[in-house]
């Protein structure tokens, strides 16, 4: 297995974050179908901002 460069690692982190954001958007849309796209995005951003590791 070849080591990745820091730039490649960073790119992977960004891609994984985008994927997680899209999955959470889909889940929030399913739970709250009455929300607009803007409201869903706002709710997901709040979830991500309040997340802890």
mmCIF file of the N, C-alpha and C atoms, coordinates in Angstrom:
data_MODEL
# 
_entry.id   MODEL 
# 
loop_
_atom_site.group_PDB 
_atom_site.id 
_atom_site.type_symbol 
_atom_site.label_atom_id 
_atom_site.label_alt_id 
_atom_site.label_comp_id 
_atom_site.label_asym_id 
_atom_site.label_entity_id 
_atom_site.label_seq_id 
_atom_site.pdbx_PDB_ins_code 
_atom_site.Cartn_x 
_atom_site.Cartn_y 
_atom_site.Cartn_z 
_atom_site.occupancy 
_atom_site.B_iso_or_equiv 
_atom_site.pdbx_formal_charge 
_atom_site.auth_seq_id 
_atom_site.auth_comp_id 
_atom_site.auth_asym_id 
_atom_site.auth_atom_id 
_atom_site.pdbx_PDB_model_num 
ATOM 1   N N  . UNK A 1 1  ? 0.841   -1.178 0.000  1.00 0.00 ? 1  UNK A N  1 
ATOM 2   C CA . UNK A 1 1  ? 0.000   0.000  0.000  1.00 0.00 ? 1  UNK A CA 1 
ATOM 3   C C  . UNK A 1 1  ? 0.886   1.242  0.000  1.00 0.00 ? 1  UNK A C  1 
ATOM 4   N N  . UNK A 1 2  ? 0.597   2.148  -0.894 1.00 0.00 ? 2  UNK A N  1 
ATOM 5   C CA . UNK A 1 2  ? 1.409   3.345  -1.049 1.00 0.00 ? 2  UNK A CA 1 
ATOM 6   C C  . UNK A 1 2  ? 0.922   4.445  -0.108 1.00 0.00 ? 2  UNK A C  1 
ATOM 7   N N  . UNK A 1 3  ? 1.885   5.160  0.494  1.00 0.00 ? 3  UNK A N  1 
ATOM 8   C CA . UNK A 1 3  ? 1.516   6.263  1.382  1.00 0.00 ? 3  UNK A CA 1 
ATOM 9   C C  . UNK A 1 3  ? 0.969   7.422  0.570  1.00 0.00 ? 3  UNK A C  1 
ATOM 10  N N  . UNK A 1 4  ? -0.024  8.071  1.131  1.00 0.00 ? 4  UNK A N  1 
ATOM 11  C CA . UNK A 1 4  ? -0.600  9.236  0.470  1.00 0.00 ? 4  UNK A CA 1 
ATOM 12  C C  . UNK A 1 4  ? 0.110   10.489 0.943  1.00 0.00 ? 4  UNK A C  1 
ATOM 13  N N  . UNK A 1 5  ? 0.100   11.480 0.090  1.00 0.00 ? 5  UNK A N  1 
ATOM 14  C CA . UNK A 1 5  ? 0.673   12.769 0.453  1.00 0.00 ? 5  UNK A CA 1 
ATOM 15  C C  . UNK A 1 5  ? -0.311  13.507 1.358  1.00 0.00 ? 5  UNK A C  1 
ATOM 16  N N  . UNK A 1 6  ? 0.160   14.522 2.078  1.00 0.00 ? 6  UNK A N  1 
ATOM 17  C CA . UNK A 1 6  ? -0.765  15.324 2.879  1.00 0.00 ? 6  UNK A CA 1 
ATOM 18  C C  . UNK A 1 6  ? -1.893  15.929 2.042  1.00 0.00 ? 6  UNK A C  1 
ATOM 19  N N  . UNK A 1 7  ? -1.594  16.334 0.841  1.00 0.00 ? 7  UNK A N  1 
ATOM 20  C CA . UNK A 1 7  ? -2.625  16.900 -0.037 1.00 0.00 ? 7  UNK A CA 1 
ATOM 21  C C  . UNK A 1 7  ? -3.681  15.855 -0.379 1.00 0.00 ? 7  UNK A C  1 
ATOM 22  N N  . UNK A 1 8  ? -3.252  14.626 -0.629 1.00 0.00 ? 8  UNK A N  1 
ATOM 23  C CA . UNK A 1 8  ? -4.200  13.548 -0.922 1.00 0.00 ? 8  UNK A CA 1 
ATOM 24  C C  . UNK A 1 8  ? -5.058  13.229 0.305  1.00 0.00 ? 8  UNK A C  1 
ATOM 25  N N  . UNK A 1 9  ? -4.439  13.238 1.472  1.00 0.00 ? 9  UNK A N  1 
ATOM 26  C CA . UNK A 1 9  ? -5.191  13.003 2.712  1.00 0.00 ? 9  UNK A CA 1 
ATOM 27  C C  . UNK A 1 9  ? -6.231  14.092 2.920  1.00 0.00 ? 9  UNK A C  1 
ATOM 28  N N  . UNK A 1 10 ? -5.836  15.332 2.694  1.00 0.00 ? 10 UNK A N  1 
ATOM 29  C CA . UNK A 1 10 ? -6.756  16.461 2.860  1.00 0.00 ? 10 UNK A CA 1 
ATOM 30  C C  . UNK A 1 10 ? -7.932  16.331 1.894  1.00 0.00 ? 10 UNK A C  1 
ATOM 31  N N  . UNK A 1 11 ? -7.638  15.979 0.644  1.00 0.00 ? 11 UNK A N  1 
ATOM 32  C CA . UNK A 1 11 ? -8.691  15.811 -0.352 1.00 0.00 ? 11 UNK A CA 1 
ATOM 33  C C  . UNK A 1 11 ? -9.670  14.715 0.084  1.00 0.00 ? 11 UNK A C  1 
ATOM 34  N N  . UNK A 1 12 ? -9.153  13.634 0.635  1.00 0.00 ? 12 UNK A N  1 
ATOM 35  C CA . UNK A 1 12 ? -10.000 12.537 1.107  1.00 0.00 ? 12 UNK A CA 1 
ATOM 36  C C  . UNK A 1 12 ? -10.888 12.993 2.261  1.00 0.00 ? 12 UNK A C  1 
ATOM 37  N N  . UNK A 1 13 ? -10.331 13.780 3.169  1.00 0.00 ? 13 UNK A N  1 
ATOM 38  C CA . UNK A 1 13 ? -11.113 14.303 4.295  1.00 0.00 ? 13 UNK A CA 1 
ATOM 39  C C  . UNK A 1 13 ? -12.261 15.160 3.783  1.00 0.00 ? 13 UNK A C  1 
ATOM 40  N N  . UNK A 1 14 ? -11.988 16.026 2.818  1.00 0.00 ? 14 UNK A N  1 
ATOM 41  C CA . UNK A 1 14 ? -13.022 16.899 2.254  1.00 0.00 ? 14 UNK A CA 1 
ATOM 42  C C  . UNK A 1 14 ? -14.111 16.060 1.587  1.00 0.00 ? 14 UNK A C  1 
ATOM 43  N N  . UNK A 1 15 ? -13.725 15.057 0.821  1.00 0.00 ? 15 UNK A N  1 
ATOM 44  C CA . UNK A 1 15 ? -14.706 14.196 0.153  1.00 0.00 ? 15 UNK A CA 1 
ATOM 45  C C  . UNK A 1 15 ? -15.577 13.443 1.162  1.00 0.00 ? 15 UNK A C  1 
ATOM 46  N N  . UNK A 1 16 ? -14.962 12.940 2.222  1.00 0.00 ? 16 UNK A N  1 
ATOM 47  C CA . UNK A 1 16 ? -15.724 12.219 3.246  1.00 0.00 ? 16 UNK A CA 1 
ATOM 48  C C  . UNK A 1 16 ? -16.680 13.150 3.979  1.00 0.00 ? 16 UNK A C  1 
ATOM 49  N N  . UNK A 1 17 ? -16.245 14.384 4.243  1.00 0.00 ? 17 UNK A N  1 
ATOM 50  C CA . UNK A 1 17 ? -17.107 15.352 4.906  1.00 0.00 ? 17 UNK A CA 1 
ATOM 51  C C  . UNK A 1 17 ? -18.306 15.684 4.025  1.00 0.00 ? 17 UNK A C  1 
ATOM 52  N N  . UNK A 1 18 ? -18.055 15.884 2.733  1.00 0.00 ? 18 UNK A N  1 
ATOM 53  C CA . UNK A 1 18 ? -19.148 16.174 1.800  1.00 0.00 ? 18 UNK A CA 1 
ATOM 54  C C  . UNK A 1 18 ? -20.140 15.013 1.743  1.00 0.00 ? 18 UNK A C  1 
ATOM 55  N N  . UNK A 1 19 ? -19.622 13.800 1.747  1.00 0.00 ? 19 UNK A N  1 
ATOM 56  C CA . UNK A 1 19 ? -20.487 12.625 1.710  1.00 0.00 ? 19 UNK A CA 1 
ATOM 57  C C  . UNK A 1 19 ? -21.336 12.549 2.978  1.00 0.00 ? 19 UNK A C  1 
ATOM 58  N N  . UNK A 1 20 ? -20.719 12.784 4.123  1.00 0.00 ? 20 UNK A N  1 
ATOM 59  C CA . UNK A 1 20 ? -21.452 12.758 5.391  1.00 0.00 ? 20 UNK A CA 1 
ATOM 60  C C  . UNK A 1 20 ? -22.529 13.836 5.410  1.00 0.00 ? 20 UNK A C  1 
ATOM 61  N N  . UNK A 1 21 ? -22.206 15.019 4.879  1.00 0.00 ? 21 UNK A N  1 
ATOM 62  C CA . UNK A 1 21 ? -23.169 16.123 4.843  1.00 0.00 ? 21 UNK A CA 1 
ATOM 63  C C  . UNK A 1 21 ? -24.368 15.750 3.974  1.00 0.00 ? 21 UNK A C  1 
ATOM 64  N N  . UNK A 1 22 ? -24.105 15.158 2.809  1.00 0.00 ? 22 UNK A N  1 
ATOM 65  C CA . UNK A 1 22 ? -25.192 14.761 1.906  1.00 0.00 ? 22 UNK A CA 1 
ATOM 66  C C  . UNK A 1 22 ? -26.066 13.672 2.526  1.00 0.00 ? 22 UNK A C  1 
ATOM 67  N N  . UNK A 1 23 ? -25.440 12.724 3.199  1.00 0.00 ? 23 UNK A N  1 
ATOM 68  C CA . UNK A 1 23 ? -26.210 11.665 3.858  1.00 0.00 ? 23 UNK A CA 1 
ATOM 69  C C  . UNK A 1 23 ? -27.083 12.237 4.970  1.00 0.00 ? 23 UNK A C  1 
ATOM 70  N N  . UNK A 1 24 ? -26.545 13.166 5.741  1.00 0.00 ? 24 UNK A N  1 
ATOM 71  C CA . UNK A 1 24 ? -27.328 13.782 6.814  1.00 0.00 ? 24 UNK A CA 1 
ATOM 72  C C  . UNK A 1 24 ? -28.453 14.620 6.230  1.00 0.00 ? 24 UNK A C  1 
ATOM 73  N N  . UNK A 1 25 ? -28.205 15.304 5.103  1.00 0.00 ? 25 UNK A N  1 
ATOM 74  C CA . UNK A 1 25 ? -29.261 16.078 4.441  1.00 0.00 ? 25 UNK A CA 1 
ATOM 75  C C  . UNK A 1 25 ? -30.408 15.144 4.060  1.00 0.00 ? 25 UNK A C  1 
ATOM 76  N N  . UNK A 1 26 ? -30.094 13.989 3.500  1.00 0.00 ? 26 UNK A N  1 
ATOM 77  C CA . UNK A 1 26 ? -31.129 13.034 3.096  1.00 0.00 ? 26 UNK A CA 1 
ATOM 78  C C  . UNK A 1 26 ? -31.915 12.542 4.306  1.00 0.00 ? 26 UNK A C  1 
ATOM 79  N N  . UNK A 1 27 ? -31.224 12.282 5.397  1.00 0.00 ? 27 UNK A N  1 
ATOM 80  C CA . UNK A 1 27 ? -31.891 11.800 6.604  1.00 0.00 ? 27 UNK A CA 1 
ATOM 81  C C  . UNK A 1 27 ? -32.810 12.873 7.182  1.00 0.00 ? 27 UNK A C  1 
ATOM 82  N N  . UNK A 1 28 ? -32.345 14.120 7.210  1.00 0.00 ? 28 UNK A N  1 
ATOM 83  C CA . UNK A 1 28 ? -33.166 15.215 7.744  1.00 0.00 ? 28 UNK A CA 1 
ATOM 84  C C  . UNK A 1 28 ? -34.382 15.439 6.847  1.00 0.00 ? 28 UNK A C  1 
ATOM 85  N N  . UNK A 1 29 ? -34.196 15.363 5.533  1.00 0.00 ? 29 UNK A N  1 
ATOM 86  C CA . UNK A 1 29 ? -35.332 15.505 4.605  1.00 0.00 ? 29 UNK A CA 1 
ATOM 87  C C  . UNK A 1 29 ? -36.386 14.423 4.852  1.00 0.00 ? 29 UNK A C  1 
ATOM 88  N N  . UNK A 1 30 ? -35.923 13.211 5.136  1.00 0.00 ? 30 UNK A N  1 
ATOM 89  C CA . UNK A 1 30 ? -36.853 12.102 5.376  1.00 0.00 ? 30 UNK A CA 1 
ATOM 90  C C  . UNK A 1 30 ? -37.638 12.314 6.675  1.00 0.00 ? 30 UNK A C  1 
ATOM 91  N N  . UNK A 1 31 ? -36.962 12.800 7.697  1.00 0.00 ? 31 UNK A N  1 
ATOM 92  C CA . UNK A 1 31 ? -37.600 13.005 8.998  1.00 0.00 ? 31 UNK A CA 1 
ATOM 93  C C  . UNK A 1 31 ? -38.492 14.243 8.996  1.00 0.00 ? 31 UNK A C  1 
ATOM 94  N N  . UNK A 1 32 ? -38.064 15.291 8.263  1.00 0.00 ? 32 UNK A N  1 
ATOM 95  C CA . UNK A 1 32 ? -38.803 16.556 8.226  1.00 0.00 ? 32 UNK A CA 1 
ATOM 96  C C  . UNK A 1 32 ? -39.152 16.918 6.778  1.00 0.00 ? 32 UNK A C  1 
ATOM 97  N N  . UNK A 1 33 ? -40.065 16.189 6.151  1.00 0.00 ? 33 UNK A N  1 
ATOM 98  C CA . UNK A 1 33 ? -40.369 16.440 4.735  1.00 0.00 ? 33 UNK A CA 1 
ATOM 99  C C  . UNK A 1 33 ? -40.980 17.818 4.474  1.00 0.00 ? 33 UNK A C  1 
ATOM 100 N N  . UNK A 1 34 ? -41.497 18.461 5.505  1.00 0.00 ? 34 UNK A N  1 
ATOM 101 C CA . UNK A 1 34 ? -42.132 19.768 5.329  1.00 0.00 ? 34 UNK A CA 1 
ATOM 102 C C  . UNK A 1 34 ? -41.121 20.914 5.239  1.00 0.00 ? 34 UNK A C  1 
ATOM 103 N N  . UNK A 1 35 ? -39.859 20.668 5.571  1.00 0.00 ? 35 UNK A N  1 
ATOM 104 C CA . UNK A 1 35 ? -38.850 21.727 5.549  1.00 0.00 ? 35 UNK A CA 1 
ATOM 105 C C  . UNK A 1 35 ? -38.409 22.048 4.126  1.00 0.00 ? 35 UNK A C  1 
ATOM 106 N N  . UNK A 1 36 ? -38.101 23.315 3.905  1.00 0.00 ? 36 UNK A N  1 
ATOM 107 C CA . UNK A 1 36 ? -37.544 23.730 2.615  1.00 0.00 ? 36 UNK A CA 1 
ATOM 108 C C  . UNK A 1 36 ? -36.082 23.289 2.548  1.00 0.00 ? 36 UNK A C  1 
ATOM 109 N N  . UNK A 1 37 ? -35.506 23.362 1.347  1.00 0.00 ? 37 UNK A N  1 
ATOM 110 C CA . UNK A 1 37 ? -34.095 23.000 1.190  1.00 0.00 ? 37 UNK A CA 1 
ATOM 111 C C  . UNK A 1 37 ? -33.209 23.860 2.083  1.00 0.00 ? 37 UNK A C  1 
ATOM 112 N N  . UNK A 1 38 ? -33.518 25.153 2.161  1.00 0.00 ? 38 UNK A N  1 
ATOM 113 C CA . UNK A 1 38 ? -32.724 26.065 2.986  1.00 0.00 ? 38 UNK A CA 1 
ATOM 114 C C  . UNK A 1 38 ? -32.824 25.695 4.465  1.00 0.00 ? 38 UNK A C  1 
ATOM 115 N N  . UNK A 1 39 ? -34.013 25.318 4.901  1.00 0.00 ? 39 UNK A N  1 
ATOM 116 C CA . UNK A 1 39 ? -34.206 24.928 6.303  1.00 0.00 ? 39 UNK A CA 1 
ATOM 117 C C  . UNK A 1 39 ? -33.479 23.622 6.621  1.00 0.00 ? 39 UNK A C  1 
ATOM 118 N N  . UNK A 1 40 ? -33.506 22.695 5.678  1.00 0.00 ? 40 UNK A N  1 
ATOM 119 C CA . UNK A 1 40 ? -32.794 21.425 5.860  1.00 0.00 ? 40 UNK A CA 1 
ATOM 120 C C  . UNK A 1 40 ? -31.301 21.700 5.973  1.00 0.00 ? 40 UNK A C  1 
ATOM 121 N N  . UNK A 1 41 ? -30.779 22.521 5.075  1.00 0.00 ? 41 UNK A N  1 
ATOM 122 C CA . UNK A 1 41 ? -29.349 22.833 5.100  1.00 0.00 ? 41 UNK A CA 1 
ATOM 123 C C  . UNK A 1 41 ? -28.968 23.525 6.409  1.00 0.00 ? 41 UNK A C  1 
ATOM 124 N N  . UNK A 1 42 ? -29.795 24.440 6.862  1.00 0.00 ? 42 UNK A N  1 
ATOM 125 C CA . UNK A 1 42 ? -29.528 25.142 8.124  1.00 0.00 ? 42 UNK A CA 1 
ATOM 126 C C  . UNK A 1 42 ? -29.490 24.156 9.288  1.00 0.00 ? 42 UNK A C  1 
ATOM 127 N N  . UNK A 1 43 ? -30.441 23.223 9.312  1.00 0.00 ? 43 UNK A N  1 
ATOM 128 C CA . UNK A 1 43 ? -30.507 22.222 10.382 1.00 0.00 ? 43 UNK A CA 1 
ATOM 129 C C  . UNK A 1 43 ? -29.270 21.324 10.346 1.00 0.00 ? 43 UNK A C  1 
ATOM 130 N N  . UNK A 1 44 ? -28.854 20.910 9.153  1.00 0.00 ? 44 UNK A N  1 
ATOM 131 C CA . UNK A 1 44 ? -27.684 20.035 9.026  1.00 0.00 ? 44 UNK A CA 1 
ATOM 132 C C  . UNK A 1 44 ? -26.415 20.777 9.436  1.00 0.00 ? 44 UNK A C  1 
ATOM 133 N N  . UNK A 1 45 ? -26.288 22.035 9.038  1.00 0.00 ? 45 UNK A N  1 
ATOM 134 C CA . UNK A 1 45 ? -25.116 22.818 9.452  1.00 0.00 ? 45 UNK A CA 1 
ATOM 135 C C  . UNK A 1 45 ? -25.044 22.911 10.967 1.00 0.00 ? 45 UNK A C  1 
ATOM 136 N N  . UNK A 1 46 ? -26.188 23.124 11.602 1.00 0.00 ? 46 UNK A N  1 
ATOM 137 C CA . UNK A 1 46 ? -26.227 23.208 13.062 1.00 0.00 ? 46 UNK A CA 1 
ATOM 138 C C  . UNK A 1 46 ? -25.806 21.880 13.683 1.00 0.00 ? 46 UNK A C  1 
ATOM 139 N N  . UNK A 1 47 ? -26.272 20.776 13.116 1.00 0.00 ? 47 UNK A N  1 
ATOM 140 C CA . UNK A 1 47 ? -25.894 19.446 13.612 1.00 0.00 ? 47 UNK A CA 1 
ATOM 141 C C  . UNK A 1 47 ? -24.387 19.260 13.529 1.00 0.00 ? 47 UNK A C  1 
ATOM 142 N N  . UNK A 1 48 ? -23.794 19.632 12.397 1.00 0.00 ? 48 UNK A N  1 
ATOM 143 C CA . UNK A 1 48 ? -22.355 19.464 12.211 1.00 0.00 ? 48 UNK A CA 1 
ATOM 144 C C  . UNK A 1 48 ? -21.561 20.392 13.126 1.00 0.00 ? 48 UNK A C  1 
ATOM 145 N N  . UNK A 1 49 ? -22.053 21.611 13.325 1.00 0.00 ? 49 UNK A N  1 
ATOM 146 C CA . UNK A 1 49 ? -21.351 22.544 14.204 1.00 0.00 ? 49 UNK A CA 1 
ATOM 147 C C  . UNK A 1 49 ? -21.368 22.079 15.651 1.00 0.00 ? 49 UNK A C  1 
ATOM 148 N N  . UNK A 1 50 ? -22.439 21.419 16.055 1.00 0.00 ? 50 UNK A N  1 
ATOM 149 C CA . UNK A 1 50 ? -22.566 20.965 17.440 1.00 0.00 ? 50 UNK A CA 1 
ATOM 150 C C  . UNK A 1 50 ? -22.013 19.564 17.666 1.00 0.00 ? 50 UNK A C  1 
ATOM 151 N N  . UNK A 1 51 ? -21.540 18.922 16.611 1.00 0.00 ? 51 UNK A N  1 
ATOM 152 C CA . UNK A 1 51 ? -21.004 17.564 16.739 1.00 0.00 ? 51 UNK A CA 1 
ATOM 153 C C  . UNK A 1 51 ? -19.679 17.592 17.497 1.00 0.00 ? 51 UNK A C  1 
ATOM 154 N N  . UNK A 1 52 ? -19.455 16.559 18.273 1.00 0.00 ? 52 UNK A N  1 
ATOM 155 C CA . UNK A 1 52 ? -18.175 16.438 18.970 1.00 0.00 ? 52 UNK A CA 1 
ATOM 156 C C  . UNK A 1 52 ? -17.597 15.062 18.685 1.00 0.00 ? 52 UNK A C  1 
ATOM 157 N N  . UNK A 1 53 ? -16.314 14.951 18.896 1.00 0.00 ? 53 UNK A N  1 
ATOM 158 C CA . UNK A 1 53 ? -15.649 13.677 18.619 1.00 0.00 ? 53 UNK A CA 1 
ATOM 159 C C  . UNK A 1 53 ? -15.443 12.894 19.880 1.00 0.00 ? 53 UNK A C  1 
# 
